[in-house]
C-alpha cells in the first residue's frame, strides 16, 4: 500500500517547520522522507522515513538521494527547508561564517535539486523552496542570511523556466518569522543559529500555521507564496516603495528610524 503513495523529500526535516510540513502531507496520504544532519527523535513509520545526512557533504547527499530514489516508486515533491540564520553586523563577521551560511542555505539546496532533477521530471513533480522575507527584501544584521536567501530565490525562479518544459513546477515560499526554536537561540561564536529563534523577530507564526499556508500554496500552484502577515506586507511594500520598506524594517528590527 505504501508503495503507491506519493513521496515528498523534506530537508531540515527534524526542525519545527519540517515536521509540521511532514505531518500535514502524511495526513493527506503522502510518504515523507525527512533529511537532517540529526534525526534523533524521528521514528520510521509506514508514512515516514528519516535519513541522517550532512547536506553540505555533496557525495553523502548524492548517495542518500540515490538510495531514496531506489526505494520509492516516485519522487513527487522536494521541499528545500534546511537552513540556518546568522545575526550580527557584517563588520563583525568573518569570511568563513559567511561561506558557511551559503553552504547550508544555498549550495546544499542546489546539489539537492541536482540529485532529484530527473526523478521530478519523471513524475512531473515540484521543487518547493523555503526562502524568507530576506529572500526578496533586505533585513537588518543579516547580510549573509539575506544574501543566501536571495540566491536561493533567484536560483529556483530561474530554474522554473527550464523545468517547465518537463512539466515540473518550481514554487517559492517566503515565511516571515516562524517560531521553530523560540527560547533556544544557542548561537555559535560566529552568530550562526537555528532559524526561528531570533529575539528580534516580529509577529511569529507557529510551524503548523506556516505549513498550512505553504502547502495550500503548493496545492494552488502559486509560484510565490508569502507566509504570514509580515511577509505579505513586506512583499507589497517592496513592490510599492522599497524606501518605505527599508525605513519600516530598520525601525522595527533595529529600533532605528
Phi, psi and omega per residue, in radians:
X1 nan -0.771 -3.108
X2 -1.128 -0.451 -3.110
X3 -1.225 -0.201 3.109
X4 -1.686 -0.107 -3.131
X5 -1.256 2.621 2.947
X6 -1.221 2.629 -3.079
X7 -2.052 2.362 3.056
X8 -2.112 2.351 3.059
X9 -1.860 2.211 -3.062
X10 -2.188 2.029 3.039
X11 -1.444 2.723 -3.015
X12 1.116 0.600 -2.986
X13 -1.235 -0.283 -3.129
X14 -1.687 0.085 3.054
X15 -1.513 3.009 -3.089
X16 -1.049 -0.788 -3.139
X17 -1.242 -0.695 3.111
X18 -1.029 -0.781 3.122
X19 -1.147 -0.712 -3.129
X20 -1.143 -0.698 3.081
X21 -1.098 -0.767 3.137
X22 -1.109 -0.740 -3.133
X23 -1.018 -0.778 -3.116
X24 -1.198 -0.735 3.138
X25 -1.144 -0.768 -3.128
X26 -1.129 -0.609 3.088
X27 -1.133 -0.412 3.099
X28 -1.643 0.152 3.044
X29 1.688 0.161 3.122
X30 -1.461 2.779 2.905
X31 -1.826 2.243 -3.086
X32 -1.967 2.300 3.032
X33 -1.843 2.014 -3.031
X34 -1.799 1.990 -3.138
X35 -1.706 2.315 3.060
X36 -2.825 2.745 3.115
X37 -1.211 -0.456 3.104
X38 -2.336 1.984 -3.108
X39 -1.870 0.315 3.102
X40 -1.067 2.368 -3.088
X41 1.650 -0.248 3.077
X42 -1.683 2.215 3.140
X43 -1.845 2.461 3.046
X44 -1.281 2.276 3.108
X45 -2.345 -3.084 3.113
X46 -1.110 -0.397 -3.101
X47 -2.010 0.091 -3.045
X48 -2.513 2.315 3.080
X49 -2.217 1.883 3.054
X50 -1.368 2.460 3.106
X51 -2.331 2.065 3.110
X52 -1.481 2.106 3.126
X53 -2.783 2.463 3.015
X54 -1.490 1.911 -3.056
X55 -1.133 -0.344 3.123
X56 -1.483 -0.088 3.048
X57 -1.645 1.637 -2.997
X58 -1.007 -0.796 3.098
X59 -1.070 -0.706 3.133
X60 -1.155 -0.678 3.094
X61 -1.120 -0.773 3.139
X62 -1.084 -0.714 3.132
X63 -1.137 -0.755 3.121
X64 -1.108 -0.729 3.139
X65 -1.093 -0.726 3.131
X66 -1.080 -0.709 3.128
X67 -1.162 -0.694 3.117
X68 -1.128 -0.799 -3.126
X69 -1.081 -0.697 -3.141
X70 -1.203 -0.517 -3.051
X71 -1.491 -0.382 -3.055
X72 -1.927 2.555 3.132
X73 -1.180 -0.463 3.094
X74 -2.773 2.746 2.974
X75 -1.998 1.971 -2.979
X76 -1.853 -0.372 -3.090
X77 -2.656 2.273 3.031
X78 -2.116 2.144 -3.118
X79 -1.920 2.088 -3.093
X80 -1.640 1.541 -2.982
X81 -1.923 -0.294 -3.095
X82 -1.138 2.462 3.109
X83 -3.135 2.859 3.032
X84 -2.303 2.838 3.035
X85 -1.963 2.911 3.017
X86 -2.529 2.180 -3.088
X87 -2.081 2.247 3.112
X88 2.630 2.793 -3.141
X89 -1.125 2.523 3.098
X90 -1.017 -0.622 -3.109
X91 -1.086 -0.362 -3.105
X92 -1.823 0.011 -3.120
X93 -1.748 2.569 3.119
X94 -1.753 2.989 -3.096
X95 -1.111 -0.701 -3.093
X96 -1.067 -0.752 -3.126
X97 -1.208 -0.647 3.104
X98 -1.073 -0.788 3.122
X99 -1.148 -0.620 3.138
X100 -1.092 -0.738 3.100
X101 -1.050 -0.760 3.122
X102 -1.161 -0.659 3.133
X103 -1.044 -0.735 -3.095
X104 -1.400 -0.825 -3.007
X105 -1.417 -0.529 -3.046
X106 -2.011 -1.081 -3.011
X107 -1.127 -0.617 3.092
X108 -1.102 -0.688 3.112
X109 -1.172 -0.679 3.113
X110 -1.079 -0.792 -3.126
X111 -1.219 -0.558 3.073
X112 -1.173 -0.717 3.083
X113 -1.095 -0.673 3.105
X114 -1.092 -0.739 -3.087
X115 -1.154 -0.585 -3.069
X116 -1.868 0.206 -3.092
X117 -1.044 -0.912 -3.075
X118 -1.220 -0.743 3.073
X119 -1.028 -0.655 3.116
X120 -1.233 -0.592 3.040
X121 -1.119 -0.717 -3.121
X122 -1.096 -0.633 -3.090
X123 -1.676 -0.023 -2.986
X124 0.921 0.858 -3.035
X125 -1.585 -2.721 -2.987
X126 -2.430 2.324 2.872
X127 -1.583 2.216 3.109
X128 -2.189 1.819 -3.095
X129 -1.602 2.281 3.057
X130 -1.635 1.741 3.125
X131 -1.585 -2.307 -3.057
X132 -3.036 2.883 2.932
X133 -0.933 -0.626 3.129
X134 -1.200 -0.095 3.087
X135 -1.472 -0.290 3.123
X136 -2.270 -0.030 -3.100
X137 -2.549 2.703 3.093
X138 -1.224 2.671 3.137
X139 -2.486 2.188 -3.035
X140 -0.993 2.373 3.079
X141 1.083 0.468 -3.120
X142 -2.440 0.852 -3.066
X143 -1.086 -0.814 -3.132
X144 -1.171 -0.765 -3.134
X145 -1.089 -0.847 -3.138
X146 -1.110 -0.707 3.119
X147 -1.076 -0.750 -3.124
X148 -1.184 -0.650 3.140
X149 -1.310 -0.596 3.009
X150 -1.064 -0.744 3.123
X151 -1.104 -0.782 3.124
X152 -1.029 -0.809 -3.110
X153 -1.162 -0.720 3.105
X154 -1.111 -0.666 3.135
X155 -1.100 -0.904 -3.069
X156 -1.276 -0.536 3.059
X157 -1.167 -0.592 3.110
X158 -1.359 -0.673 3.111
X159 -1.083 -0.508 -3.105
X160 -0.920 -0.802 -3.094
X161 -1.221 -0.545 3.116
X162 -1.245 -0.706 -3.041
X163 -1.506 -0.223 3.130
X164 -1.023 -0.614 3.141
X165 -1.143 -0.328 3.129
X166 -1.763 0.137 3.134
X167 1.329 0.323 -3.104
X168 -1.781 2.373 3.097
X169 -1.693 2.567 3.011
X170 -2.171 1.887 -3.099
X171 -1.935 2.620 -3.130
X172 -2.238 2.148 3.048
X173 -1.836 2.404 -3.091
X174 -2.198 1.538 3.077
X175 -1.252 2.716 2.990
X176 -1.539 -1.678 -3.122
X177 -2.073 2.033 -3.136
X178 -1.920 2.228 -3.029
X179 -1.416 1.303 -3.138
X180 -1.661 -0.416 -3.095
X181 -2.473 0.632 3.138
X182 -1.034 2.323 -3.137
X183 1.445 0.017 3.132
X184 -2.260 1.017 -3.083
X185 -1.100 -0.871 3.060
X186 0.742 0.774 3.137
X187 -1.186 2.498 3.044
X188 -1.373 3.080 -3.096
X189 -1.087 -0.438 -3.133
X190 -1.584 0.147 3.076
X191 1.516 -0.035 3.126
X192 -1.336 2.329 -3.089
X193 -2.620 2.939 3.120
X194 -1.084 2.545 3.042
X195 -1.181 2.668 3.076
X196 1.352 0.325 -3.130
X197 -2.134 0.020 -3.068
X198 -1.174 2.412 -3.134
X199 -1.345 -0.286 -3.086
X200 -1.727 0.255 3.141
X201 -1.228 2.812 -3.118
X202 -2.150 2.400 2.953
X203 0.877 0.988 -3.096
X204 -1.054 2.463 3.001
X205 -1.778 2.711 2.994
X206 -1.347 2.678 3.078
X207 -0.997 -0.638 -3.121
X208 -1.139 -0.744 3.109
X209 -1.163 -0.710 3.125
X210 -1.123 -0.739 3.135
X211 -1.071 -0.682 3.123
X212 -1.082 -0.804 -3.141
X213 -1.104 -0.772 -3.120
X214 -1.082 -0.823 -3.077
X215 -1.323 -0.495 2.988
X216 -1.106 -0.707 3.084
X217 -1.138 -0.654 3.078
X218 -1.076 -0.810 -3.137
X219 -1.068 -0.617 -3.121
X220 -1.512 0.035 -3.136
X221 0.987 0.680 3.100
X222 -1.361 2.133 -3.080
X223 -1.175 -0.546 3.097
X224 -2.269 2.179 -3.039
X225 -2.137 1.658 3.021
X226 -1.229 2.355 -3.017
X227 -2.063 1.849 3.126
X228 1.844 2.778 -3.087
X229 -1.072 -0.748 -3.132
X230 -1.114 -0.714 3.134
X231 -1.135 -0.748 3.140
X232 -1.124 -0.786 3.136
X233 -1.151 -0.725 -3.137
X234 -1.111 -0.728 3.117
X235 -1.068 -0.750 3.123
X236 -1.152 -0.774 -3.122
X237 -1.134 -0.675 3.139
X238 -1.134 -0.565 3.078
X239 -1.341 -0.679 -3.060
X240 -1.397 -0.769 -3.066
X241 -2.808 1.646 3.101
X242 -0.976 -0.604 3.140
X243 -1.154 -0.690 3.111
X244 -1.163 -0.700 3.070
X245 -1.047 -0.834 -3.107
X246 -1.009 -0.726 -3.140
X247 -1.152 -0.794 -3.132
X248 -1.141 -0.701 -3.141
X249 -1.122 -0.790 -3.128
X250 -1.106 -0.683 -3.134
X251 -1.161 -0.740 -3.041
X252 -1.475 -0.595 -3.091
X253 -1.597 -0.793 -3.080
X254 -1.670 -0.265 -3.095
X255 1.399 0.190 3.133
X256 -1.996 2.370 -3.131
X257 -1.332 nan nan
